Amino acid sequence: QVQLVESGGGLVQPGGSLRLSCAASGFTFKNRAMFWHRQAPGQEREMVASISNGGDMTTYADSVKGRFTISRDNSKNMVYLQMNNLKSEDTAVYYCKAALYMTWGQGTQVTVSS
């Protein structure tokens, strides 16, 4: 079955950086676009970034454009989210997701606070 395991979250000061990782299994990773979503307390889950199956096309939410970079390694079944210049409003639980599958991982908490 599809499994997604996110890691790399933590507490960081405003302006800091984090790199999130997602290990995927249970499906043909190289054939699926991948997404990062986040959910802040009391808010709906929102898509943050997407990457095509080959890694050549990416999209970003306006709120993170220029600060976040999504990437993938199809040889390792991994997808990453490099987050720079973090702001307090980036505080959320971050999840990865594979296209056309409804499975969510446990998420990884990112807290941006001084």
N, C-alpha and C positions, 0 to 999 in steps of 0.2 A: 504494500500500500504506500501511497504518497506520504513522505515524511519531510518536514522542513524544520531545521533546528537553527535558530538565530542566536548569535552571540556577539559580544563586543561592546555592549552598552555599559553605562556607568554614570558617575557624577563628574561633571566638567564645568569649569567656569565659563562665563560668557566670553566669546572670542576664541575658545578652545576648539579642539578637533577630536573626533572619534572615527574609528573605522568599524563598521558593522559587517559581520559575515553571516552567510546563510548556507548551511550544508543541506543539499537536496538528495533524495533517494526515492526509489519506487516508481520512477518513470524515466523516459528517455529525455534527459535534461537538455541535450543539445537541440532538441526539436521544439522547445517551448520558450516563448517569451517569459521573462520574469519581472516581478514587480516588488517594490518596497512600498508598504503602507505604514501609516502611524495612527495612533488613537490617543488623544489627550483626554484627561479626566473630564467627564461630562460632555464630551464632544463625539461626533460621528467619526468613524474610521475614514481616512482620506488617503488617496494614492499620492505618493511622494515622487516616485521615479519608476521608469520602465526601461527595459532593454530587450532588443530583439533576440531571437534565438542565436544568431551569429554574432551578436555583440556590436553590430555596425550602426544600429539606430537606437537612440536614447531619447526619452522625453522626461521633463521635470515639471513639477508644480511650480507656479510662479513664485511662491513663497520661498523656494529653496534654490531656484535657478541661479547659477553662478557660485553657489556655495557647496552644493552636494554633487557628487559624481558616482554614478552607478557603473559597475563593471562586472564581468563574469569570467570564469575559467572553466570552459567546457571539459577540459581534461580532468578536472577535479570535482565537477558537479557543484561548483560554488558560485555564489553571487555576493557582491560586496556593495557597501554604500560608504563612501568616504564623505565625511561631514566636516566642513571647515567653517570657521567664523560662526560658531554656534550661538544661538540666541535663546533667551528664556522661553520664547514661544515654540521652540523646537522640542521642549520637554514632552515626552509621550512614550508609549510603548510602541516599538517598531517591529513590524512583521514582514516577512517575505512571502510571496505567493507565486505559484506557477499559473500560466495562462490556462484557462478552461478547467482547472481543478478548483474545488471549493475548500480544500484543506488549508488550514492555518496552523502555523507553529505556535509555540508558547509565547513567542515575542521576547524582546530584550528591552529593558527599561533604559531610557536616556533621560537624564535630569541635568538641566543647565541652570546653574545657580551659583551665585557668589557666596 
